[in-house]
């Protein structure tokens, strides 16, 4: 499992990273640019985020388990940082869906049409924006952490190849 582990982790993290990037930079902007109702665009993005989060609930612990079981000899720091980042990504996803996402959904439901037509300084709207910024921050963290894990897996792979030549 030692040699398979980094490949599996790279594939899993690559899929997770790709989904986060697609959602953040393609789906969400396109939804808000093309769907006339911000409420409907928000519903679409929230639904896609929910699928991403639920997938990460399975993928995150699976990647941690594979990485722990596939612990390589030597290179303990690279391995430990990867495991810690994967755990943090999974925890961040849990916080994002269960706390932040729940709060955003509550606020969206409570505001109803105020979200689209109400004053910009409505306290609920301002609170929504704060929670949304926290959600964006968590997603940015996960994107950066996923990129770091991929880089570390690459470093590990180069070391393995050069050692066996």
MOSUL-V158421 format. One record per residue. RES is the residue in three letters. PSI is psi in degrees with one decimal (NA if undefined). NEAR is the number of other C-alpha atoms within 12 Angstrom. D_LAST is the distance of its C-alpha to the last C-alpha in whole Angstrom. Layout:
res:psi:near:d_last
RES:PSI:NEAR:D_LAST
RES:PSI:NEAR:D_LAST
//
This chain:
res:psi:near:d_last
UNK:-18.3:16:20
UNK:-45.3:21:18
UNK:-28.8:21:15
UNK:-33.6:19:18
UNK:-52.3:29:20
UNK:-35.1:38:19
UNK:-45.4:24:19
UNK:-43.3:24:23
UNK:-44.2:44:23
UNK:-43.0:34:22
UNK:-47.3:21:24
UNK:-45.9:31:27
UNK:-36.5:43:27
UNK:-41.5:28:27
UNK:-46.0:24:30
UNK:-47.4:39:32
UNK:-45.2:34:31
UNK:-41.2:22:32
UNK:-41.8:28:35
UNK:-43.2:37:36
UNK:-43.4:26:36
UNK:-46.7:22:38
UNK:-44.3:29:41
UNK:-39.6:28:41
UNK:-8.2:20:41
UNK:-62.9:18:42
UNK:-53.0:24:44
UNK:-50.7:28:46
UNK:-38.8:19:47
UNK:-40.9:19:48
UNK:-45.9:25:50
UNK:-20.8:21:52
UNK:-27.1:15:52
UNK:-25.5:16:54
UNK:123.4:18:55
UNK:-37.1:13:59
UNK:120.7:18:59
UNK:-31.3:25:57
UNK:-46.6:24:58
UNK:-40.3:22:56
UNK:-42.4:23:53
UNK:-38.5:32:53
UNK:-42.2:22:53
UNK:-48.0:23:50
UNK:-40.9:29:48
UNK:-39.5:30:49
UNK:-44.8:21:48
UNK:-41.6:24:45
UNK:-41.2:33:44
UNK:-41.2:27:45
UNK:-43.0:20:43
UNK:-46.3:31:40
UNK:-46.0:32:41
UNK:-37.1:21:41
UNK:-40.2:25:38
UNK:-27.8:35:36
UNK:-31.1:27:38
UNK:-48.3:19:36
UNK:-43.5:30:33
UNK:-58.8:36:33
UNK:-34.5:28:33
UNK:-43.6:24:31
UNK:-39.8:38:28
UNK:-46.4:36:29
UNK:-46.6:23:29
UNK:-41.4:28:26
UNK:-40.2:38:24
UNK:-44.8:26:26
UNK:-28.4:20:25
UNK:32.9:25:21
UNK:121.4:27:21
UNK:154.5:26:18
UNK:141.5:16:17
UNK:-167.9:14:17
UNK:39.0:19:18
UNK:-33.8:18:21
UNK:-46.4:17:23
UNK:-45.2:27:21
UNK:-47.2:34:22
UNK:-41.5:23:25
UNK:-40.7:26:26
UNK:-46.9:41:25
UNK:-44.8:37:27
UNK:-44.5:27:30
UNK:-41.2:33:30
UNK:-39.6:43:30
UNK:-42.8:29:33
UNK:-37.3:28:35
UNK:-42.5:38:34
UNK:-43.9:36:36
UNK:-40.8:25:39
UNK:-39.2:33:39
UNK:-42.5:40:40
UNK:-46.4:30:42
UNK:-43.2:24:44
UNK:-42.5:37:44
UNK:-50.3:34:45
UNK:-31.3:21:48
UNK:-61.0:20:49
UNK:-48.6:31:49
UNK:-39.8:33:49
UNK:-42.8:21:52
UNK:-41.7:24:54
UNK:-41.8:31:53
UNK:-43.6:27:55
UNK:-45.5:19:58
UNK:-41.4:27:58
UNK:-42.9:29:58
UNK:-41.0:19:60
UNK:-33.2:17:63
UNK:-33.2:23:63
UNK:-123.8:20:64
UNK:-14.9:18:65
UNK:-30.3:22:65
UNK:-37.6:30:61
UNK:-36.1:19:62
UNK:-11.6:15:66
UNK:171.0:15:66
UNK:145.2:14:66
UNK:-22.1:15:63
UNK:13.5:14:64
UNK:129.0:17:65
UNK:-35.6:17:63
UNK:-37.9:25:62
UNK:-41.8:27:60
UNK:-39.6:21:59
UNK:-40.0:23:57
UNK:-45.3:29:56
UNK:-38.7:22:54
UNK:-46.4:18:53
UNK:-37.5:27:51
UNK:-42.0:27:50
UNK:-37.0:18:48
UNK:-40.7:23:47
UNK:-44.2:30:45
UNK:-41.0:27:44
UNK:-43.1:20:42
UNK:-40.0:30:41
UNK:-41.6:38:39
UNK:-40.9:24:38
UNK:-47.3:25:36
UNK:-37.4:38:35
UNK:-46.6:34:33
UNK:-42.2:23:32
UNK:-41.2:31:30
UNK:-42.5:41:29
UNK:-39.5:29:27
UNK:-42.6:26:26
UNK:-44.4:39:24
UNK:-41.4:34:23
UNK:-42.6:24:21
UNK:-38.1:30:20
UNK:-38.6:36:18
UNK:-43.0:22:17
UNK:-43.8:21:16
UNK:-42.6:33:15
UNK:-41.4:26:12
UNK:-40.7:16:11
UNK:-39.9:18:10
UNK:-45.0:19:9
UNK:-47.4:12:6
UNK:-29.3:10:5
UNK:-30.5:10:6
UNK:5.1:8:4
UNK:NA:7:0
//
